[in-house]
Amino acid sequence: ETDIDLTGSNAKRAMQMQNDDDESSIQSQSQIQETTFPQQLMDLIESETTDDNAVTVHDQKAIEWLSKGDKFIIRDKVALESRVLPKYFNNKCKFMSFVRKLYR
């Protein structure tokens, strides 16, 4: 299991990434607006947390928010990579690529 903390420096990085993306989208209003990684991440976790048909392993969801909603947990890396990530990302997203994006 892997806890991901969205408080402190990680939250600041995620917010900065979102702010940078917001600024670039304002600058290029004529271009098609793409969904940013932070938004895709939030959508993925929210959907997998609330969806009754979410990917489960041993009756536990592969990824979901923890009770306070400021951290999420990855319970099964293999299920996340093979069954969850393809639902939310166009490319075949490897687990380590996903983790690297978290720390950008």
Backbone bond lengths (Angstrom), bond angles and torsions (degrees), N, CA, C in turn:
res aa  C-N    CA-C-N  psi(-1)  N-CA   C-N-CA  omega(-1)  CA-C   N-CA-C  phi
1 E - - - 1.448 - - 1.519 109.09 -
2 T 1.317 116.35 146.09 1.450 121.86 -178.78 1.512 108.82 -131.72
3 D 1.339 116.87 120.87 1.461 121.69 173.36 1.510 108.43 -89.30
4 I 1.313 117.41 135.82 1.452 121.75 174.43 1.519 106.87 -117.39
5 D 1.322 115.98 121.03 1.455 122.85 -176.60 1.520 109.52 -92.05
6 L 1.324 117.47 122.40 1.455 121.26 177.71 1.520 111.51 -102.46
7 T 1.315 116.13 26.04 1.456 120.89 175.45 1.519 108.25 -108.55
8 G 1.309 116.81 170.41 1.456 121.06 175.00 1.510 112.80 62.69
9 S 1.326 116.36 -138.02 1.464 121.55 -173.54 1.518 112.38 -64.44
10 N 1.340 118.27 -33.70 1.468 119.96 178.52 1.519 110.65 -65.45
11 A 1.313 117.26 -40.86 1.463 120.68 178.60 1.526 109.76 -66.39
12 K 1.336 116.11 -39.89 1.465 119.48 178.45 1.523 110.55 -62.32
13 R 1.350 116.43 -41.48 1.462 120.13 178.11 1.520 110.52 -63.54
14 A 1.323 117.08 -44.32 1.469 120.52 -179.87 1.527 110.50 -62.87
15 M 1.343 116.37 -42.31 1.453 119.97 179.02 1.526 110.66 -66.32
16 Q 1.347 117.60 -40.84 1.453 120.83 178.25 1.513 110.38 -62.16
17 M 1.352 116.47 -42.33 1.463 119.91 177.74 1.522 109.30 -60.47
18 Q 1.327 116.57 -42.15 1.463 120.24 179.77 1.523 110.03 -65.32
19 N 1.357 117.68 -43.65 1.459 121.04 179.40 1.515 111.18 -63.26
20 D 1.331 117.37 -42.88 1.456 121.07 177.70 1.523 110.10 -60.80
21 D 1.325 116.07 -42.54 1.458 120.27 179.52 1.523 110.49 -66.00
22 D 1.353 117.12 -38.75 1.461 120.77 178.67 1.524 110.51 -62.12
23 E 1.345 116.53 -43.82 1.457 120.73 -179.79 1.519 111.01 -63.63
24 S 1.331 116.88 -43.74 1.462 119.21 -179.23 1.523 111.13 -67.81
25 S 1.327 118.21 -32.05 1.463 119.22 179.29 1.523 110.76 -73.16
26 I 1.333 117.20 -31.16 1.462 120.03 175.83 1.523 109.56 -67.21
27 Q 1.344 115.91 -40.10 1.458 120.71 -179.16 1.524 111.52 -67.79
28 S 1.302 118.15 -29.09 1.469 120.96 -176.68 1.514 110.94 -119.38
29 Q 1.330 116.23 56.36 1.457 120.64 -176.94 1.520 112.26 -64.13
30 S 1.331 117.71 -24.80 1.464 119.76 -178.61 1.524 112.01 -77.44
31 Q 1.340 117.22 -16.72 1.454 120.23 179.18 1.527 110.13 -84.21
32 I 1.322 115.98 158.06 1.460 120.66 176.26 1.517 107.98 -67.45
33 Q 1.314 115.82 128.44 1.462 120.06 -177.55 1.525 109.63 -79.70
34 E 1.338 115.84 123.27 1.453 121.57 177.85 1.521 109.31 -93.32
35 T 1.306 115.89 151.79 1.450 120.73 175.81 1.520 108.60 -74.58
36 T 1.316 116.79 131.80 1.461 121.40 -178.47 1.524 110.36 -76.97
37 F 1.332 115.86 159.03 1.457 119.66 178.25 1.531 112.05 -58.59
38 P 1.349 118.97 -45.08 1.472 117.18 178.79 1.533 113.06 -57.83
39 Q 1.339 116.62 -38.05 1.466 119.40 178.89 1.520 110.96 -69.47
40 Q 1.345 116.92 -41.62 1.464 120.42 177.00 1.523 110.45 -60.84
41 L 1.330 115.94 -40.95 1.466 121.06 179.41 1.523 110.72 -62.35
42 M 1.320 116.75 -48.28 1.465 120.28 179.75 1.528 110.61 -61.57
43 D 1.321 117.69 -41.97 1.467 121.44 178.77 1.526 110.98 -62.86
44 L 1.334 115.90 -44.44 1.464 121.33 179.66 1.526 110.51 -59.15
45 I 1.322 117.04 -52.12 1.467 120.68 -176.40 1.527 110.41 -65.23
46 E 1.312 116.96 -43.39 1.468 120.32 -179.89 1.523 110.71 -61.60
47 S 1.330 116.72 -46.46 1.467 120.38 -179.85 1.518 111.96 -63.40
48 E 1.320 115.70 -45.72 1.461 119.21 -178.19 1.531 111.56 -68.95
49 T 1.312 117.80 -27.73 1.469 121.12 178.13 1.521 111.22 -73.81
50 T 1.325 116.98 -40.40 1.466 120.53 -172.31 1.526 114.41 -97.44
51 D 1.325 117.84 -17.33 1.464 121.62 -176.18 1.529 110.98 -78.49
52 D 1.320 115.81 124.46 1.470 120.00 178.00 1.524 112.08 -67.76
53 N 1.333 116.97 -20.39 1.462 121.21 179.51 1.528 112.25 -99.55
54 A 1.315 117.23 17.80 1.464 121.27 -179.73 1.530 110.44 -63.98
55 V 1.323 114.60 158.43 1.467 120.81 178.87 1.524 109.09 -64.91
56 T 1.333 115.62 125.84 1.463 120.66 178.55 1.522 110.29 -124.78
57 V 1.312 114.42 152.55 1.454 122.36 175.56 1.520 105.88 -134.28
58 H 1.310 116.90 120.45 1.481 121.98 -176.93 1.530 110.78 53.81
59 D 1.322 115.68 45.25 1.476 123.44 178.08 1.519 114.49 63.54
60 Q 1.323 117.97 18.96 1.462 121.56 174.02 1.517 108.27 -124.80
61 K 1.319 116.34 142.05 1.457 120.49 -178.98 1.520 110.16 -67.71
62 A 1.335 115.88 143.97 1.463 121.20 -177.86 1.524 111.42 -64.33
63 I 1.339 117.36 -33.73 1.464 123.15 177.43 1.516 107.77 -148.91
64 E 1.329 116.59 138.90 1.463 119.76 176.60 1.521 110.11 -167.08
65 W 1.342 114.78 164.64 1.456 121.02 174.76 1.523 109.42 -68.67
66 L 1.323 116.51 146.26 1.459 120.56 169.30 1.516 107.70 -79.74
67 S 1.305 117.71 171.62 1.466 122.12 -169.14 1.528 114.50 -57.70
68 K 1.317 119.22 -36.53 1.468 120.83 -179.02 1.524 112.61 -79.55
69 G 1.332 117.35 -15.88 1.449 120.79 178.32 1.518 115.16 80.26
70 D 1.331 118.25 8.17 1.462 120.29 179.69 1.527 112.48 -105.35
71 K 1.324 116.52 -1.84 1.458 122.94 177.24 1.513 107.54 -142.33
72 F 1.330 115.01 155.71 1.461 118.39 172.28 1.509 108.53 -127.37
73 I 1.314 114.35 161.14 1.456 120.28 -177.20 1.523 109.44 -123.97
74 I 1.321 114.72 138.01 1.462 121.69 173.01 1.514 105.78 -106.63
75 R 1.317 116.24 113.28 1.467 120.44 -176.55 1.520 112.98 -91.14
76 D 1.329 116.69 -25.72 1.460 119.41 -177.89 1.524 109.16 -144.77
77 K 1.332 116.24 106.07 1.465 121.96 -177.88 1.524 111.94 -63.39
78 V 1.327 116.89 -40.54 1.466 121.19 -177.71 1.532 110.14 -64.77
79 A 1.324 117.17 -46.88 1.460 120.80 179.36 1.530 110.65 -65.07
80 L 1.318 116.60 -38.56 1.461 120.61 178.00 1.528 109.72 -60.48
81 E 1.320 116.50 -49.21 1.464 120.81 -177.41 1.529 112.60 -67.35
82 S 1.309 117.34 -43.02 1.466 119.77 -173.21 1.524 114.31 -86.96
83 R 1.332 117.98 -27.83 1.467 119.09 -172.27 1.522 114.95 -121.07
84 V 1.329 118.22 -27.31 1.472 119.81 -177.14 1.526 111.13 -95.02
85 L 1.318 117.43 -54.97 1.465 120.57 -175.63 1.526 113.48 -55.44
86 P 1.337 119.58 -40.69 1.473 118.59 178.44 1.528 114.20 -61.27
87 K 1.339 117.72 -23.65 1.466 120.55 178.58 1.526 111.83 -72.30
88 Y 1.325 117.88 -24.60 1.461 121.39 -171.92 1.522 114.39 -114.54
89 F 1.321 117.87 -17.50 1.454 121.22 -178.62 1.523 108.96 -123.74
90 N 1.334 116.73 134.72 1.464 121.43 -177.29 1.517 112.34 -61.60
91 N 1.293 116.87 -44.98 1.467 120.47 -178.24 1.519 109.43 -79.76
92 K 1.316 114.68 160.12 1.473 118.31 172.45 1.519 106.35 -71.09
93 C 1.285 116.03 107.48 1.458 122.28 -174.30 1.528 109.62 -95.39
94 K 1.294 115.98 119.96 1.460 121.39 176.87 1.525 109.05 -80.11
95 F 1.322 116.56 153.71 1.459 121.08 -178.80 1.530 111.31 -58.10
96 M 1.330 117.66 -45.06 1.467 119.86 -177.50 1.528 111.48 -66.98
97 S 1.313 118.68 -33.04 1.462 121.19 175.03 1.525 110.21 -65.14
98 F 1.317 115.33 -40.74 1.456 121.31 176.95 1.530 110.27 -60.24
99 V 1.322 117.27 -45.80 1.466 121.73 179.69 1.526 110.38 -63.76
100 R 1.330 117.91 -42.11 1.466 120.37 178.67 1.523 110.93 -60.35
101 K 1.325 117.04 -39.29 1.465 120.05 178.25 1.527 111.20 -63.52
102 L 1.313 117.01 -32.85 1.464 119.96 178.64 1.523 112.05 -63.06
103 Y 1.317 116.30 -32.70 1.460 120.53 -174.83 1.516 113.91 -98.26
104 R 1.326 118.75 5.60 1.465 120.88 176.29 1.490 110.57 -71.42
